[in-house]
Amino acid sequence: MARQIYQAIVDGILVGGVYALMAVGLTLIFGVLDIINIAQGVLVILGAYLSYTLSVRIHLDLFLGLLITVPAMFVLGVAIQWAFIRRLRGRERTSMTLLVTYAVALIIEAAAPGNAIRRANFAPLAPPLSVISATLWNSALWASETSTCVAVPASNCARTSRSFSRA
């Protein structure tokens, strides 16, 4: 019973780190640009699916796959900004970005190969570590460390840029 409690605590902390990274992204986008980006979650999942597909189909290491995934998602984000968000002006810009990014999220979800995701065989990347009778998956550790390394500087950047932009 104690092992299950430790496992639940460790899993909660690791998954919470990934959620914190997504929350920092939303905060940065809204706080600095006044854009409510509903499509961010869909874009995160699309990037994860692209990395997974590169790993399974091409047998590319996940970290080498990031050299393809990150620029591809950057180009997609720039294309979305150029095609839809840049054109919004005026007082209603914030509420209109909510609608536009929701529409973009719906388009991406409709175009994504959903059945392929449901049929995927999600095997662990490496054998787990056992610490204090809790199992730590290496992928969860990497996700937690990455979210921590990104969230702290990003929140500091948002804090300083917000104080300068509102002054």
PARODREN-428901 format. One record per atom (N, C-alpha, C, O): x, y, z; residue in one letter; atom name; residue number from 1. Coordinates in Angstrom, 2 decimals. Each point is the difference from the previous one (the first is absolute). Example, Ala and Ser with C-alpha at 12.3 -4.5 7.8 and 13.67 -1.06 7.14 Angstrom:
2
- 13.19,-5.69,7.80,A,N,1
- -0.89,1.19,0.00,A,CA,1
- 0.90,1.20,0.00,A,C,1
- 1.04,-0.02,0.66,A,O,1
- -1.39,1.07,-1.38,S,N,2
- 0.82,1.19,0.06,S,CA,2
- -0.77,1.09,0.73,S,C,2
- 0.51,1.11,0.17,S,O,2
This chain:
167
- 0.82,-1.20,0.00,M,N,1
- -0.82,1.20,0.00,M,CA,1
- 0.86,1.26,0.00,M,C,1
- -0.29,0.96,-0.72,M,O,1
- 1.35,-0.95,1.53,A,N,2
- 0.88,1.16,0.06,A,CA,2
- 0.70,0.21,-1.33,A,C,2
- 0.22,1.14,-0.42,A,O,2
- 0.12,-2.24,-0.25,R,N,3
- 0.65,0.12,-1.31,R,CA,3
- -0.93,0.69,-1.00,R,C,3
- 0.46,0.82,-0.80,R,O,3
- -1.73,-1.13,0.83,Q,N,4
- -0.95,0.63,-0.92,Q,CA,4
- -0.16,1.49,0.30,Q,C,4
- -0.17,0.81,-0.90,Q,O,4
- 0.22,-0.47,2.18,I,N,5
- -0.10,1.42,0.37,I,CA,5
- 1.23,0.76,-0.49,I,C,5
- -0.13,1.08,-0.56,I,O,5
- 1.33,-1.66,0.77,Y,N,6
- 1.22,0.64,-0.51,Y,CA,6
- -0.06,0.13,-1.52,Y,C,6
- 0.38,1.04,-0.55,Y,O,6
- -0.84,-2.08,-0.11,Q,N,7
- -0.10,0.03,-1.45,Q,CA,7
- -0.96,1.10,-0.47,Q,C,7
- 0.29,0.71,-0.96,Q,O,7
- -1.41,-0.59,1.65,A,N,8
- -0.98,1.04,-0.37,A,CA,8
- 0.58,1.40,0.23,A,C,8
- -0.23,0.90,-0.81,A,O,8
- 0.97,-0.71,1.88,I,N,9
- 0.61,1.30,0.28,I,CA,9
- 1.03,0.35,-1.06,I,C,9
- 0.01,1.12,-0.51,I,O,9
- 0.86,-2.07,0.17,V,N,10
- 1.04,0.24,-1.00,V,CA,10
- -0.64,0.27,-1.36,V,C,10
- 0.41,0.92,-0.70,V,O,10
- -1.39,-1.72,0.31,D,N,11
- -0.68,0.21,-1.28,D,CA,11
- -0.69,1.36,-0.04,D,C,11
- 0.04,0.69,-1.02,D,O,11
- -0.65,-0.30,2.11,G,N,12
- -0.66,1.30,0.07,G,CA,12
- 0.97,1.15,-0.16,G,C,12
- -0.30,0.97,-0.69,G,O,12
- 1.46,-1.07,1.30,I,N,13
- 1.01,1.05,-0.11,I,CA,13
- 0.53,0.08,-1.43,I,C,13
- 0.16,1.09,-0.54,I,O,13
- 0.11,-2.24,-0.08,L,N,14
- 0.54,-0.01,-1.35,L,CA,14
- -1.02,0.50,-1.03,L,C,14
- 0.34,0.80,-0.88,L,O,14
- -1.57,-1.24,0.98,V,N,15
- -1.03,0.46,-0.93,V,CA,15
- -0.31,1.47,0.27,V,C,15
- -0.26,0.76,-0.94,V,O,15
- 0.27,-0.36,2.20,G,N,16
- -0.22,1.41,0.33,G,CA,16
- 1.06,0.90,-0.61,G,C,16
- -0.29,1.14,-0.35,G,O,16
- 1.53,-1.63,0.23,G,N,17
- 1.05,0.78,-0.64,G,CA,17
- -0.29,0.26,-1.47,G,C,17
- 0.26,1.09,-0.50,G,O,17
- -0.81,-2.10,-0.18,V,N,18
- -0.36,0.19,-1.41,V,CA,18
- -1.16,1.00,-0.10,V,C,18
- 0.01,0.87,-0.87,V,O,18
- -1.00,-1.00,1.74,Y,N,19
- -1.11,0.97,0.00,Y,CA,19
- 0.49,1.40,0.32,Y,C,19
- -0.50,0.98,-0.55,Y,O,19
- 1.48,-0.87,1.44,A,N,20
- 0.55,1.31,0.34,A,CA,20
- 0.68,0.62,-1.21,A,C,20
- -0.09,1.21,-0.21,A,O,20
- 0.77,-2.02,-0.59,L,N,21
- 0.65,0.52,-1.20,L,CA,21
- -1.04,0.54,-0.97,L,C,21
- 0.19,1.07,-0.58,L,O,21
- -1.30,-1.78,0.40,M,N,22
- -1.06,0.49,-0.87,M,CA,22
- -0.63,1.27,0.57,M,C,22
- -0.33,0.92,-0.76,M,O,22
- 0.16,-0.85,2.07,A,N,23
- -0.59,1.18,0.62,A,CA,23
- 0.91,1.22,-0.15,A,C,23
- -0.48,1.12,-0.21,A,O,23
- 1.79,-1.33,0.33,V,N,24
- 0.93,1.11,-0.18,V,CA,24
- -0.07,0.50,-1.44,V,C,24
- 0.08,1.21,-0.24,V,O,24
- -0.22,-2.13,-0.71,G,N,25
- -0.14,0.41,-1.39,G,CA,25
- -1.24,0.85,-0.22,G,C,25
- 0.06,1.03,-0.68,G,O,25
- -1.18,-1.45,1.25,L,N,26
- -1.23,0.78,-0.13,L,CA,26
- 0.14,1.37,0.67,L,C,26
- -0.46,1.01,-0.54,L,O,26
- 1.09,-0.99,1.70,T,N,27
- 0.19,1.26,0.72,T,CA,27
- 0.88,0.96,-0.79,T,C,27
- -0.29,1.19,-0.07,T,O,27
- 1.36,-1.72,-0.50,L,N,28
- 0.89,0.86,-0.80,L,CA,28
- -0.74,0.58,-1.21,L,C,28
- 0.10,1.19,-0.29,L,O,28
- -0.84,-2.04,-0.39,I,N,29
- -0.69,0.47,-1.20,I,CA,29
- -1.05,1.04,0.35,I,C,29
- -0.09,1.04,-0.65,I,O,29
- -0.71,-1.31,1.68,F,N,30
- -1.05,0.96,0.35,F,CA,30
- 0.58,1.25,0.65,F,C,30
- -0.42,1.11,-0.31,F,O,30
- 1.38,-1.28,1.21,G,N,31
- 0.54,1.15,0.72,G,CA,31
- 0.78,0.96,-0.87,G,C,31
- -0.07,1.21,0.21,G,O,31
- 0.80,-1.72,-1.18,V,N,32
- 0.84,0.86,-0.82,V,CA,32
- -0.74,0.46,-1.26,V,C,32
- 0.12,1.16,-0.40,V,O,32
- -0.87,-2.06,-0.23,L,N,33
- -0.60,0.32,-1.30,L,CA,33
- -1.50,0.25,0.04,L,C,33
- -0.57,0.41,-1.01,L,O,33
- -0.07,-0.63,2.14,D,N,34
- -1.46,0.09,0.11,D,CA,34
- -0.71,-0.90,-1.00,D,C,34
- -0.98,0.40,-0.63,D,O,34
- 1.47,-1.61,0.50,I,N,35
- -0.61,-1.00,-0.88,I,CA,35
- -0.42,-1.18,0.87,I,C,35
- 0.82,-0.56,0.73,I,O,35
- -2.08,0.18,-0.82,I,N,36
- -0.47,-1.20,0.69,I,CA,36
- 0.12,-1.15,-0.98,I,C,36
- -0.79,-0.11,-0.94,I,O,36
- 1.78,-0.75,1.13,N,N,37
- 0.31,-1.05,-0.97,N,CA,37
- -0.62,-1.33,0.44,N,C,37
- 0.60,-0.75,0.77,N,O,37
- -1.78,0.48,-1.26,I,N,38
- -0.68,-1.26,0.30,I,CA,38
- 0.68,-1.16,-0.71,I,C,38
- -0.10,-1.14,0.45,I,O,38
- 0.78,1.41,-1.55,A,N,39
- 0.63,-1.05,-0.81,A,CA,39
- 1.31,-0.50,0.59,A,C,39
- 0.60,-0.91,-0.56,A,O,39
- -0.14,1.47,1.66,Q,N,40
- 1.31,-0.40,0.52,Q,CA,40
- 0.04,-1.46,0.40,Q,C,40
- 0.97,-0.70,-0.30,Q,O,40
- -2.00,0.22,0.96,G,N,41
- -0.03,-1.41,0.40,G,CA,41
- 0.03,-0.93,-1.19,G,C,41
- 0.68,-1.02,0.02,G,O,41
- -1.41,1.37,-1.06,V,N,42
- -0.02,-0.82,-1.21,V,CA,42
- 1.38,0.02,-0.66,V,C,42
- 0.46,-1.03,-0.51,V,O,42
- 0.20,2.18,0.50,L,N,43
- 1.32,0.09,-0.58,L,CA,43
- 1.03,-0.80,0.80,L,C,43
- 0.91,-0.59,-0.58,L,O,43
- -1.05,0.56,1.89,V,N,44
- 0.90,-0.81,0.84,V,CA,44
- -0.18,-1.48,-0.32,V,C,44
- 0.98,-0.73,-0.15,V,O,44
- -2.23,0.29,0.05,I,N,45
- -0.28,-1.40,-0.32,I,CA,45
- 0.49,-0.33,-1.41,I,C,45
- 0.54,-1.09,-0.22,I,O,45
- -0.72,2.00,-0.72,L,N,46
- 0.47,-0.23,-1.36,L,CA,46
- 1.53,-0.14,-0.03,L,C,46
- 0.53,-0.86,-0.71,L,O,46
- 0.17,1.70,1.47,G,N,47
- 1.46,-0.11,0.09,G,CA,47
- 0.43,-1.32,0.63,G,C,47
- 0.97,-0.61,-0.44,G,O,47
- -1.68,0.19,1.47,A,N,48
- 0.31,-1.28,0.64,A,CA,48
- -0.25,-1.16,-0.96,A,C,48
- 0.79,-0.94,-0.05,A,O,48
- -1.88,1.02,-0.70,Y,N,49
- -0.31,-1.06,-0.96,Y,CA,49
- 1.03,-0.04,-1.12,Y,C,49
- 0.38,-1.08,-0.45,Y,O,49
- 0.08,2.24,0.00,L,N,50
- 1.05,0.05,-1.02,L,CA,50
- 1.29,-0.64,0.52,L,C,50
- 0.64,-0.77,-0.72,L,O,50
- -0.27,1.09,1.94,S,N,51
- 1.20,-0.60,0.59,S,CA,51
- -0.15,-1.51,0.13,S,C,51
- 0.93,-0.75,-0.29,S,O,51
- -2.11,0.32,0.73,Y,N,52
- -0.25,-1.44,0.14,Y,CA,52
- 0.06,-0.70,-1.36,Y,C,52
- 0.58,-1.08,-0.11,Y,O,52
- -1.18,1.69,-0.91,T,N,53
- 0.00,-0.60,-1.33,T,CA,53
- 1.42,-0.10,-0.56,T,C,53
- 0.35,-1.01,-0.61,T,O,53
- 0.45,2.04,0.81,L,N,54
- 1.40,-0.06,-0.45,L,CA,54
- 0.76,-1.11,0.72,L,C,54
- 0.86,-0.65,-0.59,L,O,54
- -1.17,0.46,1.85,S,N,55
- 0.67,-1.03,0.79,S,CA,55
- -0.40,-1.40,-0.45,S,C,55
- 0.85,-0.89,-0.10,S,O,55
- -2.14,0.68,-0.16,V,N,56
- -0.49,-1.34,-0.32,V,CA,56
- 0.21,-0.36,-1.47,V,C,56
- 0.46,-1.10,-0.31,V,O,56
- -0.79,2.01,-0.58,R,N,57
- 0.04,-0.33,-1.43,R,CA,57
- 1.41,0.10,-0.59,R,C,57
- 0.39,-0.84,-0.80,R,O,57
- 0.35,1.87,1.18,I,N,58
- 1.33,0.20,-0.57,I,CA,58
- 1.09,-0.52,0.93,I,C,58
- 1.17,-0.07,-0.39,I,O,58
- -1.54,-0.31,1.60,H,N,59
- 0.93,-0.48,1.04,H,CA,59
- 1.05,1.05,0.33,H,C,59
- 1.18,-0.30,0.16,H,O,59
- -1.66,1.53,-0.06,L,N,60
- 0.85,1.13,0.35,L,CA,60
- -0.07,0.20,1.51,L,C,60
- -1.08,-0.07,0.59,L,O,60
- 2.21,0.31,0.03,D,N,61
- 0.03,0.27,1.44,D,CA,61
- -0.88,1.21,0.31,D,C,61
- -0.06,0.95,-0.77,D,O,61
- -0.63,-1.00,1.91,L,N,62
- -0.92,1.08,0.34,L,CA,62
- 0.68,1.36,0.07,L,C,62
- -0.58,1.00,-0.43,L,O,62
- 1.79,-0.96,0.95,F,N,63
- 0.69,1.28,0.12,F,CA,63
- 0.49,0.50,-1.36,F,C,63
- 0.03,1.21,-0.23,F,O,63
- 0.35,-2.10,-0.65,L,N,64
- 0.34,0.41,-1.36,L,CA,64
- -1.27,0.41,-0.76,L,C,64
- 0.03,0.88,-0.86,L,O,64
- -1.14,-1.53,1.19,G,N,65
- -1.27,0.36,-0.61,G,CA,65
- -0.44,1.40,0.36,G,C,65
- -0.75,0.64,-0.75,G,O,65
- 1.20,-0.15,1.90,L,N,66
- -0.32,1.38,0.37,L,CA,66
- 0.60,1.01,-0.97,L,C,66
- -0.52,1.10,-0.16,L,O,66
- 1.63,-1.48,-0.49,L,N,67
- 0.60,0.89,-1.00,L,CA,67
- -0.91,0.16,-1.21,L,C,67
- 0.14,0.95,-0.76,L,O,67
- -1.07,-1.88,0.56,I,N,68
- -0.99,0.11,-1.06,I,CA,68
- -1.31,0.57,0.55,I,C,68
- -0.62,0.86,-0.63,I,O,68
- 0.20,-1.35,1.78,T,N,69
- -1.30,0.37,0.56,T,CA,69
- -0.07,1.48,0.39,T,C,69
- -0.97,0.68,-0.33,T,O,69
- 1.98,-0.18,1.01,V,N,70
- -0.03,1.39,0.47,V,CA,70
- -0.07,0.99,-1.16,V,C,70
- -0.85,0.89,0.01,V,O,70
- 1.72,-1.01,-1.02,P,N,71
- -0.15,0.94,-1.13,P,CA,71
- -1.32,-0.16,-0.75,P,C,71
- -0.58,0.98,-0.46,P,O,71
- 0.10,-2.21,0.33,A,N,72
- -1.28,-0.21,-0.70,A,CA,72
- -1.14,0.66,0.75,A,C,72
- -0.87,0.62,-0.62,A,O,72
- 0.84,-0.74,1.94,M,N,73
- -1.06,0.63,0.79,M,CA,73
- 0.16,1.51,0.01,M,C,73
- -0.99,0.73,0.05,M,O,73
- 2.23,-0.24,-0.09,F,N,74
- 0.24,1.44,-0.09,F,CA,74
- -0.57,0.55,-1.30,F,C,74
- -0.67,1.03,-0.01,F,O,74
- 0.95,-1.72,-1.08,V,N,75
- -0.52,0.44,-1.31,V,CA,75
- -1.52,-0.03,-0.01,V,C,75
- -0.63,0.91,-0.54,V,O,75
- 0.03,-1.95,1.13,L,N,76
- -1.46,-0.06,0.08,L,CA,76
- -0.55,1.16,0.82,L,C,76
- -1.00,0.60,-0.38,L,O,76
- 1.64,-0.29,1.51,G,N,77
- -0.44,1.12,0.83,G,CA,77
- 0.11,1.34,-0.71,G,C,77
- -0.88,0.84,0.12,G,O,77
- 1.97,-0.65,-0.85,V,N,78
- 0.17,1.23,-0.77,V,CA,78
- -1.06,0.08,-1.10,V,C,78
- -0.54,1.08,-0.25,V,O,78
- 0.25,-2.21,-0.39,A,N,79
- -1.03,-0.01,-1.05,A,CA,79
- -1.37,0.34,0.57,A,C,79
- -0.77,0.74,-0.63,A,O,79
- 0.45,-1.27,1.81,I,N,80
- -1.28,0.32,0.64,I,CA,80
- -0.06,1.47,0.36,I,C,80
- -1.02,0.66,-0.20,I,O,80
- 2.11,-0.14,0.74,Q,N,81
- 0.03,1.41,0.36,Q,CA,81
- -0.12,0.88,-1.24,Q,C,81
- -0.75,0.99,0.01,Q,O,81
- 1.46,-1.33,-1.06,W,N,82
- -0.03,0.81,-1.22,W,CA,82
- -1.35,-0.07,-0.69,W,C,82
- -0.51,1.02,-0.47,W,O,82
- -0.09,-2.21,0.42,A,N,83
- -1.24,-0.18,-0.76,A,CA,83
- -1.23,0.51,0.75,A,C,83
- -0.94,0.49,-0.63,A,O,83
- 0.93,-0.60,1.95,F,N,84
- -1.24,0.28,0.74,F,CA,84
- 0.11,1.12,1.02,F,C,84
- -0.81,0.92,-0.01,F,O,84
- 1.79,-0.99,0.88,I,N,85
- 0.04,0.89,1.17,I,CA,85
- 0.49,1.40,-0.37,I,C,85
- -0.49,0.99,0.54,I,O,85
- 1.44,-0.90,-1.46,R,N,86
- 0.56,1.29,-0.37,R,CA,86
- -1.05,0.96,-0.54,R,C,86
- 0.13,1.22,0.15,R,O,86
- -1.15,-1.75,-0.75,R,N,87
- -1.01,0.83,-0.65,R,CA,87
- -1.00,0.62,0.99,R,C,87
- -0.77,0.88,-0.38,R,O,87
- 0.79,-1.34,1.62,L,N,88
- -0.98,0.49,0.98,L,CA,88
- 0.47,1.34,0.56,L,C,88
- 1.16,0.13,0.40,L,O,88
- -2.05,0.84,-0.36,R,N,89
- 0.33,1.33,0.51,R,CA,89
- -1.16,0.52,0.85,R,C,89
- -1.10,-0.55,-0.04,R,O,89
- 1.36,1.59,0.80,G,N,90
- -1.07,0.70,0.70,G,CA,90
- -0.22,-0.48,1.42,G,C,90
- 0.77,-0.79,0.55,G,O,90
- -1.87,1.29,0.02,R,N,91
- -0.31,-0.28,1.40,R,CA,91
- -0.36,-1.46,0.24,R,C,91
- 0.28,-0.53,1.08,R,O,91
- -0.86,-0.11,-2.04,E,N,92
- -0.48,-1.38,0.17,E,CA,92
- 1.06,-1.03,-0.35,E,C,92
- -0.33,-1.17,-0.19,E,O,92
- 1.58,1.58,0.10,R,N,93
- 1.07,-0.92,-0.42,R,CA,93
- 0.12,-1.20,0.93,R,C,93
- 0.13,-1.13,-0.48,R,O,93
- -0.17,1.35,1.77,T,N,94
- 0.18,-1.09,0.95,T,CA,94
- -1.11,-1.03,-0.13,T,C,94
- 0.28,-1.20,-0.05,T,O,94
- -1.53,1.64,0.01,S,N,95
- -1.10,-0.96,-0.10,S,CA,95
- -0.02,-0.66,-1.38,S,C,95
- -0.39,-1.16,-0.11,S,O,95
- 0.80,1.87,-0.93,M,N,96
- 0.03,-0.61,-1.32,M,CA,96
- 1.11,-1.04,-0.12,M,C,96
- -0.16,-0.98,-0.72,M,O,96
- 1.28,1.18,1.43,T,N,97
- 1.05,-1.02,-0.03,T,CA,97
- -0.48,-1.29,0.64,T,C,97
- 0.41,-1.09,-0.39,T,O,97
- -1.29,1.21,1.38,L,N,98
- -0.59,-1.18,0.62,L,CA,98
- -0.75,-0.82,-1.04,L,C,98
- 0.17,-1.21,-0.08,L,O,98
- -1.00,1.87,-0.72,L,N,99
- -0.77,-0.69,-1.03,L,CA,99
- 0.89,-0.54,-1.12,L,C,99
- -0.20,-1.12,-0.47,L,O,99
- 1.17,1.91,0.04,V,N,100
- 0.87,-0.43,-1.09,V,CA,100
- 0.84,-1.20,0.41,V,C,100
- 0.11,-0.97,-0.76,V,O,100
- 0.48,1.02,1.94,T,N,101
- 0.84,-1.13,0.42,T,CA,101
- -0.85,-1.24,0.30,T,C,101
- 0.48,-1.12,-0.17,T,O,101
- -1.72,1.31,0.60,Y,N,102
- -0.90,-1.15,0.16,Y,CA,102
- -0.28,-0.64,-1.35,Y,C,102
- 0.00,-1.23,-0.12,Y,O,102
- -0.22,2.05,-0.90,A,N,103
- -0.23,-0.53,-1.35,A,CA,103
- 1.24,-0.72,-0.52,A,C,103
- -0.10,-1.05,-0.63,A,O,103
- 1.28,1.61,0.90,V,N,104
- 1.25,-0.65,-0.42,V,CA,104
- 0.14,-1.35,0.71,V,C,104
- 0.41,-0.99,-0.62,V,O,104
- -0.75,0.94,1.90,A,N,105
- 0.07,-1.27,0.74,A,CA,105
- -0.94,-1.03,-0.60,A,C,105
- 0.36,-1.17,-0.13,A,O,105
- -1.57,1.59,-0.24,L,N,106
- -0.95,-0.93,-0.62,L,CA,106
- 0.51,-0.51,-1.34,L,C,106
- -0.16,-1.18,-0.32,L,O,106
- 0.77,2.05,-0.46,I,N,107
- 0.53,-0.40,-1.30,I,CA,107
- 1.14,-1.01,0.17,I,C,107
- 0.06,-1.01,-0.72,I,O,107
- 0.83,1.27,1.66,I,N,108
- 1.12,-0.91,0.23,I,CA,108
- -0.51,-1.35,0.51,I,C,108
- 0.47,-1.04,-0.45,I,O,108
- -1.44,1.06,1.37,E,N,109
- -0.55,-1.26,0.51,E,CA,109
- -0.68,-0.80,-1.11,E,C,109
- 0.11,-1.22,-0.03,E,O,109
- -0.81,1.91,-0.87,A,N,110
- -0.68,-0.70,-1.09,A,CA,110
- 0.99,-0.58,-0.99,A,C,110
- -0.24,-1.06,-0.58,A,O,110
- 1.37,1.75,0.37,A,N,111
- 0.99,-0.47,-0.96,A,CA,111
- 0.96,-1.03,0.58,A,C,111
- 0.64,-0.73,-0.76,A,O,111
- -0.55,0.65,2.07,A,N,112
- 0.94,-0.93,0.64,A,CA,112
- -0.47,-1.44,-0.17,A,C,112
- -1.20,-0.27,0.02,A,O,112
- 2.13,-0.64,-0.18,P,N,113
- -0.37,-1.41,-0.13,P,CA,113
- -0.36,-0.60,1.35,P,C,113
- 0.82,-0.67,0.62,P,O,113
- -2.03,0.90,-0.16,G,N,114
- -0.43,-0.43,1.33,G,CA,114
- 0.02,-1.50,0.20,G,C,114
- 0.35,-0.47,1.08,G,O,114
- -0.71,-0.30,-2.11,N,N,115
- 0.00,-1.44,0.15,N,CA,115
- 1.40,-0.55,0.19,N,C,115
- 0.18,-0.99,0.71,N,O,115
- 0.81,1.62,-1.33,A,N,116
- 1.38,-0.44,0.17,A,CA,116
- 0.45,0.19,1.43,A,C,116
- 0.77,-0.80,0.54,A,O,116
- -1.25,1.88,0.09,I,N,117
- 0.39,0.24,1.39,I,CA,117
- -0.64,-1.05,0.91,I,C,117
- 0.65,-0.47,0.94,I,O,117
- -1.88,0.10,-1.20,R,N,118
- -0.67,-0.99,0.85,R,CA,118
- 0.62,-1.38,-0.16,R,C,118
- -0.05,-0.80,0.94,R,O,118
- 0.62,0.48,-2.10,R,N,119
- 0.59,-1.31,-0.23,R,CA,119
- 1.46,-0.07,0.41,R,C,119
- 0.60,-1.07,-0.07,R,O,119
- -0.01,2.16,0.50,A,N,120
- 1.42,0.03,0.29,A,CA,120
- 0.32,-0.89,1.19,A,C,120
- -0.78,-0.10,0.95,A,O,120
- 1.94,-0.53,-1.01,N,N,121
- 0.48,-0.84,1.09,N,CA,121
- 1.02,0.82,0.79,N,C,121
- 1.14,0.16,-0.44,N,O,121
- -1.55,0.35,1.58,F,N,122
- 0.86,0.86,0.79,F,CA,122
- 0.83,-0.84,0.96,F,C,122
- -0.42,-0.27,1.12,F,O,122
- 1.58,-0.13,-1.56,A,N,123
- 0.91,-0.77,0.83,A,CA,123
- 0.96,0.96,0.68,A,C,123
- 0.31,1.05,-0.55,A,O,123
- 0.17,-1.39,1.75,P,N,124
- 0.95,0.88,0.67,P,CA,124
- 1.30,0.10,-0.79,P,C,124
- 0.42,-0.95,-0.67,P,O,124
- 0.21,2.12,0.76,L,N,125
- 1.22,0.25,-0.76,L,CA,125
- 1.21,-0.68,0.61,L,C,125
- 0.91,-0.42,-0.72,L,O,125
- -0.89,0.30,2.02,A,N,126
- 1.13,-0.60,0.70,A,CA,126
- -0.53,-0.64,1.27,A,C,126
- -1.09,0.33,0.46,A,O,126
- 1.85,-1.24,0.11,P,N,127
- -0.49,-0.61,1.24,P,CA,127
- -0.15,1.05,1.10,P,C,127
- 0.78,0.94,0.08,P,O,127
- -1.79,-1.10,0.78,P,N,128
- -0.24,1.01,1.03,P,CA,128
- 1.02,-0.07,1.13,P,C,128
- 0.66,-1.02,0.21,P,O,128
- -0.56,2.13,0.49,L,N,129
- 0.82,0.06,1.21,L,CA,129
- -0.90,-0.24,1.20,L,C,129
- -1.18,0.35,-0.03,L,O,129
- 1.71,-0.95,1.07,S,N,130
- -0.79,-0.22,1.20,S,CA,130
- 0.62,0.79,1.14,S,C,130
- 1.13,-0.27,0.42,S,O,130
- -1.89,1.25,0.08,V,N,131
- 0.48,0.87,1.07,V,CA,131
- -1.07,0.02,1.09,V,C,131
- -1.15,0.31,-0.28,V,O,131
- 1.52,-0.64,1.50,I,N,132
- -0.90,-0.01,1.15,I,CA,132
- -1.27,-0.77,-0.36,I,C,132
- -1.12,0.47,0.23,I,O,132
- 1.31,-1.64,-0.79,S,N,133
- -1.07,-0.91,-0.41,S,CA,133
- -1.03,0.66,-0.93,S,C,133
- -1.17,-0.37,0.00,S,O,133
- 1.61,1.35,-0.79,A,N,134
- -0.84,0.60,-1.03,A,CA,134
- 0.72,-0.18,-1.33,A,C,134
- 1.23,0.11,-0.07,A,O,134
- -1.97,-0.38,-0.96,T,N,135
- 0.58,-0.21,-1.32,T,CA,135
- 0.03,1.32,-0.76,T,C,135
- -1.03,0.66,-0.17,T,O,135
- 2.21,-0.29,-0.28,L,N,136
- 0.16,1.23,-0.76,L,CA,136
- 0.35,-0.36,-1.44,L,C,136
- 1.03,-0.62,-0.25,L,O,136
- -1.90,1.00,-0.69,W,N,137
- 0.28,-0.23,-1.41,W,CA,137
- 0.91,1.11,-0.49,W,C,137
- -0.22,1.17,0.31,W,O,137
- 1.24,-1.53,-1.08,N,N,138
- 0.96,0.99,-0.48,N,CA,138
- -0.66,1.09,-0.82,N,C,138
- 0.41,1.16,0.07,N,O,138
- -1.42,-1.52,-0.86,S,N,139
- -0.67,1.02,-0.81,S,CA,139
- -0.70,1.03,0.89,S,C,139
- 0.00,1.19,-0.32,S,O,139
- -0.59,-1.64,1.41,A,N,140
- -0.66,0.93,0.92,A,CA,140
- 1.03,0.88,0.70,A,C,140
- -0.25,1.19,0.23,A,O,140
- 1.39,-1.75,0.09,L,N,141
- 1.07,0.80,0.62,L,CA,141
- 0.49,1.07,-0.97,L,C,141
- 0.20,1.15,0.39,L,O,141
- 0.01,-1.52,-1.66,W,N,142
- 0.45,0.98,-0.98,W,CA,142
- -1.03,1.09,-0.18,W,C,142
- 0.34,1.18,-0.09,W,O,142
- -1.61,-1.56,0.03,A,N,143
- -1.06,1.01,-0.17,A,CA,143
- -0.03,0.95,1.19,A,C,143
- -0.17,1.20,-0.18,A,O,143
- 0.32,-1.73,1.39,S,N,144
- -0.02,0.83,1.19,S,CA,144
- 1.20,0.94,0.05,S,C,144
- -0.14,1.18,0.31,S,O,144
- 1.32,-1.71,-0.62,E,N,145
- 1.20,0.84,0.02,E,CA,145
- -0.07,1.09,-1.06,E,C,145
- 0.38,1.14,0.24,E,O,145
- -0.87,-1.51,-1.42,T,N,146
- -0.11,0.99,-1.07,T,CA,146
- -0.99,1.10,0.37,T,C,146
- 0.27,1.18,-0.22,T,O,146
- -1.41,-1.58,0.78,S,N,147
- -0.99,1.00,0.36,S,CA,147
- 0.53,0.93,1.09,S,C,147
- -0.29,1.20,-0.01,S,O,147
- 1.07,-1.73,0.93,T,N,148
- 0.57,0.84,1.04,T,CA,148
- 1.04,0.95,-0.59,T,C,148
- 0.02,1.19,0.34,T,O,148
- 0.83,-1.70,-1.22,C,N,149
- 1.05,0.83,-0.59,C,CA,149
- -0.56,1.08,-0.91,C,C,149
- 0.63,1.04,-0.18,C,O,149
- -1.81,-1.27,-0.40,V,N,150
- -0.61,0.99,-0.87,V,CA,150
- -0.90,0.95,0.79,V,C,150
- -0.04,1.19,-0.29,V,O,150
- -0.68,-1.72,1.27,A,N,151
- -0.99,0.80,0.71,A,CA,151
- 0.63,1.12,0.83,A,C,151
- -0.53,1.11,0.04,A,O,151
- 1.63,-1.39,0.62,V,N,152
- 0.60,1.01,0.88,V,CA,152
- 0.51,1.21,-0.79,V,C,152
- -0.37,1.13,0.33,V,O,152
- 1.21,-1.32,-1.36,P,N,153
- 0.42,1.18,-0.77,P,CA,153
- -1.16,0.68,-0.73,P,C,153
- -0.01,1.22,-0.13,P,O,153
- -0.95,-2.00,-0.35,A,N,154
- -1.12,0.59,-0.73,A,CA,154
- -0.85,0.87,0.92,A,C,154
- -0.45,1.07,-0.40,A,O,154
- 0.23,-1.53,1.63,S,N,155
- -0.79,0.82,0.92,S,CA,155
- 0.74,1.27,0.38,S,C,155
- -0.62,1.05,0.16,S,O,155
- 1.94,-1.13,0.00,N,N,156
- 0.78,1.21,0.27,N,CA,156
- -0.05,0.95,-1.19,N,C,156
- -0.10,1.22,0.18,N,O,156
- 0.18,-1.76,-1.38,C,N,157
- -0.09,0.84,-1.20,C,CA,157
- -1.36,0.67,-0.09,C,C,157
- -0.10,1.18,-0.33,C,O,157
- -0.95,-1.92,0.61,A,N,158
- -1.36,0.56,-0.06,A,CA,158
- -0.17,1.09,1.04,A,C,158
- -0.63,1.03,-0.26,A,O,158
- 1.19,-1.24,1.45,R,N,159
- -0.14,0.99,1.05,R,CA,159
- 0.68,1.31,-0.37,R,C,159
- -0.57,1.07,0.20,R,O,159
- 1.79,-1.16,-0.75,T,N,160
- 0.70,1.22,-0.36,T,CA,160
- -0.58,0.64,-1.25,T,C,160
- -0.10,1.23,-0.06,T,O,160
- -0.29,-2.01,-0.94,S,N,161
- -0.52,0.60,-1.22,S,CA,161
- -1.38,0.60,0.24,S,C,161
- -0.34,1.00,-0.63,S,O,161
- -0.44,-1.57,1.52,R,N,162
- -1.33,0.56,0.30,R,CA,162
- 0.14,1.34,0.70,R,C,162
- -0.77,0.93,-0.28,R,O,162
- 1.73,-0.81,1.19,S,N,163
- 0.17,1.26,0.71,S,CA,163
- 0.49,1.10,-0.96,S,C,163
- -0.35,1.16,0.19,S,O,163
- 1.14,-1.52,-1.20,F,N,164
- 0.45,1.00,-0.95,F,CA,164
- -1.09,0.35,-1.00,F,C,164
- -0.13,1.17,-0.38,F,O,164
- -0.67,-2.16,-0.05,S,N,165
- -1.00,0.29,-1.03,S,CA,165
- -1.20,0.76,0.56,S,C,165
- -0.68,0.68,-0.77,S,O,165
- 0.39,-0.77,2.04,R,N,166
- -1.17,0.66,0.58,R,CA,166
- 0.35,1.38,0.58,R,C,166
- -0.90,0.74,0.40,R,O,166
- 2.16,-0.40,-0.36,A,N,167
- 0.41,1.25,0.63,A,CA,167
- -0.36,1.21,-0.81,A,C,167
- 0.29,1.12,0.41,A,O,167
